[in-house]
């Protein structure tokens, strides 16, 4: 995150359930988790809309917003989602 702050990067958070999106305050998050923390391959439960059960994904602005995850991350998240659905 330190390099993102130093470079003035913009990061957007988008809910997979399409409840909304918001810009991330990168400096505020780095103050909580440290400048060495990485958003690559990470997601978190939706905090955009209260009560939403979706997951938030991070996008990095580099000309256009680009996802901060790999195909392997997406496959892992899909497997976790399917496993959770089968447990219900």
C-alpha positions in Angstrom: 0.0 0.0 0.0 2.9 2.3 0.6 3.7 2.4 -3.2 0.1 3.1 -3.9 0.1 6.0 -1.5 3.4 7.4 -2.8 2.1 7.1 -6.4 -1.2 8.7 -5.6 -3.1 5.6 -6.7 -6.9 5.4 -6.7 -8.6 2.2 -5.5 -12.3 1.5 -5.9 -14.3 -1.1 -4.0 -17.1 -2.8 -5.8 -19.6 -5.3 -4.3 -20.1 -8.5 -6.2 -23.8 -8.3 -5.4 -23.9 -5.0 -7.2 -25.2 -3.1 -4.2 -22.8 -0.3 -4.9 -19.2 0.9 -5.1 -17.0 3.5 -3.3 -13.5 4.8 -3.4 -11.1 3.5 -0.8 -9.1 5.9 1.4 -5.8 4.1 0.9 -3.9 6.3 3.4 -6.5 5.6 6.1 -6.4 1.9 5.5 -2.6 1.9 5.5 -2.6 3.7 8.8 -4.6 0.8 10.3 -2.9 -2.2 8.6 0.6 -0.8 7.6 2.2 0.4 4.4 3.4 -3.2 3.6 -0.1 -4.6 3.5 -1.3 -5.6 0.0 -4.8 -5.6 -1.5 -3.8 -8.0 -4.2 -5.8 -11.2 -4.0 -7.9 -9.9 -1.1 -11.6 -9.3 -0.6 -13.8 -8.5 2.4 -17.4 -8.8 3.3 -19.5 -5.9 2.0 -19.4 -2.8 4.0 -21.0 -0.5 1.4 -24.6 -1.3 2.2 -25.7 -2.5 5.7 -27.1 -6.0 5.6 -25.5 -6.9 2.2 -24.0 -10.5 2.3 -21.8 -9.9 -0.8 -18.1 -9.6 -1.0 -16.2 -6.4 -1.8 -13.4 -6.6 -4.5 -10.7 -4.0 -5.0 -9.9 -2.3 -8.3 -6.7 -0.2 -9.0 -6.9 2.8 -11.3 -4.3 2.5 -14.1 -5.9 4.3 -17.1 -9.0 2.2 -16.3 -9.9 0.4 -13.1 -8.2 -3.0 -13.1 -9.0 -5.9 -10.7 -6.5 -6.6 -7.9 -6.9 -10.4 -8.1 -5.8 -13.3 -10.2 -7.7 -16.1 -11.9 -6.6 -18.4 -9.1 -8.1 -16.0 -6.5 -11.3 -15.9 -8.4 -11.4 -19.7 -8.7 -10.7 -20.0 -4.9 -13.5 -17.6 -4.1 -15.9 -19.4 -6.4 -15.2 -22.7 -4.7 -15.7 -21.2 -1.3 -19.0 -19.7 -2.4 -20.2 -23.1 -3.8 -19.1 -24.9 -0.6 -21.0 -22.4 1.5 -24.2 -22.8 -0.6 -24.0 -26.6 -0.2 -23.7 -26.3 3.6 -27.0 -24.3 3.8 
